[in-house]
Amino acid sequence: MIIIGERINSTRTKIQEAVKSRNASLILREADTQLKSGANYVDVNCAVTSGDEVQDIDWVISVIQSEIPDVSICIDSPNYLAIARALEIYKAKGSVIINSITGEESRIKKILPLALKHNARLIALTMDGRGMPDTAQERYDIARNIYEHVKKAGFKTEHLYFDALIRPISTEPQQAKEFLKSIPMIKALGDVKTVCGLSNVSFGLPERSLINSSFLSMAVHSGIDAVILDPLNRGVMAGLKAACALIGADEYCSDYIKAFREGQLVC
């Protein structure tokens, strides 16, 4: 399971203020803590600031890789120019995921060449010019179109992560079921992976961690390969350890037992 730590996101007031004031110590602390808590990638989103996103994402990635030379980064931006700058500035010894392309041809044409040039992995959102899909079949159809497009361009499909876009069950109660149904359908396309932004499912509900943890266990059973989450949420991380053990993805429950011995399991 690949864990993408979501905390360096400018929608969080603390991060937005740190970027504005160039508070390097806070950014480094957020990155380091997430990695020590189990994240494989650090998500960097600078889209919501009052400054220049291109300059902001340049600064954040430069700060992180200056102290963590093997860090892997998920570049999270709707801005083509910000993604291009982030890829140019990234010099660490890890790997990069671009978040994201969609089924819109214009978006693919801008981002795919960057991914090919920099050997970056890609998150593909199952949405297109018609908006967000409602059913698992609609998600699959969009994913198939994206898959065929990027494969034809020579992109390594094993580096393609499809996000089937979970929506809040507080307003759309059938969406969790449709999302879960879509995962094995999309994975049947070939050697591709699936990912989700976990916290979206619980938006607007109390005790969100309970919903997030329960849904994540279901997604693990359905075949999810990666998840964007807060690795400092011990309840969700404990639930993930348990889910991986239950489906046989943790040989002899070694990771689960190690987490127990380190005091990481929280019910």
N, C-alpha and C positions, 0 to 999 in steps of 0.2 A: 504493500500500500504506500503510495506517494502522498506525503502531507505537504501542502503549501500553506505556510503561515500567513494569515491575512491581516496582521495587526498594523503594518506600515501602510496605512490607507488614509489619504487626506480627508476622507469624510469624517474621520475621528478628529475632534477638536484638538486634542493633545498633539497629534501628528501634524495637523495643519499649522499649528502655532510653532512647532519645532522646525518645520520646513521654512516658514517665514523668517524666523529668527536665526536660522542656520545653527540650530542646537544639535551639534554632531553627537554629543554624548548620549542624548536621549535616543536618537535614531540607532546608534550602535547598540545600546542596551536592549532595545526592542528586537533587533535582529539576532543578537547573541542569545537572548533568553528564549526566543522561539526555536532556534536551532538546538539548544540544549534541552528543550522540552519535547523534541522529536520531529521538528519540521525538517523536510528535505530541501525545500525551496523557501525563499523569502519573497513574498509578493510585495511589489513596490507600485503604489498608485499615488500619483501626484496631480490628479486631474482636477481636484477641488481645492484650489488655493487662489489667492488674489494676485499671484505672481505669474511668471512665465513657466508653463508646465515643462517645456523643453529644458530650460535651465534648472528647474527644480529637480527633475528626475536625474539629470546629469549629476547634480550635487549629491543627491541621496545615494545613488549607486556608487559614486566615487568614495563617499564616506564609508560605506559598508565594506567594499572590497579592499580599502586601504588597511583595514584591521582584520578582515576575515578573508584571506586570499584564495580560499577554496570554496567560497560561497556560491550557491546556485540561486539564480534570480528568476522570478516570474514577473515579466514586464506587463503591467496591467494598465492599459490606456486605450481610449477610443481615438487618440490623436496619432496619426501616421508619423508626423514629424517627431513626436516624443518617443515613439517606438524606435524610429531610425537612430535618434541620438543615443538612446539607451543601449542599443546594440553596438554602436560605435565605441561608447565609453566603457563597456564591460570588458574587463581584461582578466578577470579571476579565472581560476582553474576548475570551476564547476561547469554547470550547463545552464542554458537559458530556455525559458518557455515564454512565448508571446501569447498574451491574452487580449485580443483574440481576432479571429476572422469570423465571418458569418456566411450565409449562403448568397449574399449580395455580391454580384460579380465585381463591382467597383472596389469593394473591400478586399476581395481575394487578389485582384490585380495589384493593389498597393502593398499588401502585407506579405503575400507568398514569396515574391522575389527577395524580400529582406530575410525571410526564414531560410531560404535556399542559400543565400550568400553567406549567412552567419552560422549555418548549421544549427539553427534553433528549432526547438520543438514548438508545436502549435496547438492552442486550444481553439476549437471550432464550435461556435454557438449554433444550435439547431434553430435558427431563425433566418428569415430572408426578407425581401421587400414587402411581403404580406404581413409581417409581424411575427409574434410568437405563436407557435403551434399549440393546439389544445390536446391532441391525442398522441399516443405512442406512434401510430402509423405516420402521422404528419411529421413527427420528429425524425423518424427513420427515413422518410422520403427526402427530407432536406439533407440529412447526414449522407445519404447515398450520393446526392448530387455533388456535395462538397468533396467526398471521397474520390469520386471519379475525376473531378477537376484537378485536385492536387496530385493524384497519382499520375495523371497524364503529364503533368508538369515536371515529374521526376522527384517529387517530394517523398521521403521515406515514410510510408504510412504507419510504421510502428512508432513514429514520433508524433502522431496525430491523436489528440485527446478531444473527444466529443463531449460537450456540455449540453445535456438535454434540457437544461433550464427549469429547475424546480421553482414553483411559484408558491406563495403563501397559502397554506391550507385554511387559514382564517377567513379568506375570501373566496378561495377556489378549492373546496374540499376534495375534489376528484383528482387534483393535479399530482399528488404524491403517488397515487396508484398508476397514473399514466406515465410518470417519470420512471418508476421502477420497472414497468412493463417494457419501456423502450430500451433499457440498458442491454439485455441480451440480444435484442433485435439489431441494435447498432453494432455490437461486437461481432455479429455474424457477417458483417461486411468484409472482414479480413483481419489483418494484424493491426488493429487499432485499439485505442484505449478510451476509457470514459472517465469523466471528472464531474464533480458538482460543487457549487458554492453552497455549503451546508446551511448556513444561517438563514437563507431566504425562506426555507420551509416553515419556520416558526414565527415569522414576522407578525407582530400584532397580538401575540399570545403571551399569557403568563408562564413562568417557569420554562423559558425557552430551551434551556439546556436539556430538559427531559425529552422534549419533542425532537431536538437535534440528535441526541444520543440514540433514541429509538429508531428514528429514520435512518441514521447512518448504519445501524445494524442491518436494517432491511436492504439498504443499498449494497452493503458488503455481500450479503447473500445473493443479490441479483447480479453481482459481478463488477461493481464499481472498482476502478483502478487507482483513482486519485481523488483527493478531497481538499477543498479550500476551507480552512477552519482556523479557529483560535487554539493553538496548541497549549496555551496556558490554562484552558478549561479542562481541569483534571477529570471531571465527570465524563465529558465527551471522549477524552483520550482513553480513559479506562474502559468505556463501552466499546471503543474501537479494538482495544486489545482482546476483550472478551469475544467480540464478533469474529475476529480473525482466527482465534483458537477454535471457535465452534464450527467453522466451515473447513477446518483442516489446513488453513493457510499459515499456521504457526506450528511447525513440526515439534511434536511432543510438548506443546504449550510452553516452549522455552521462553519466548518473549513475555508471555503472560506471567510466568513464574518469576522472571527477572524483575518485571514491573512491581510485582507484589513485594519482593525482597527489598526493593528500593523505596517502598512506601508510596507508589504512584497510583495504586488502585483505590478509587473512591466510589462507594456505592451511592 
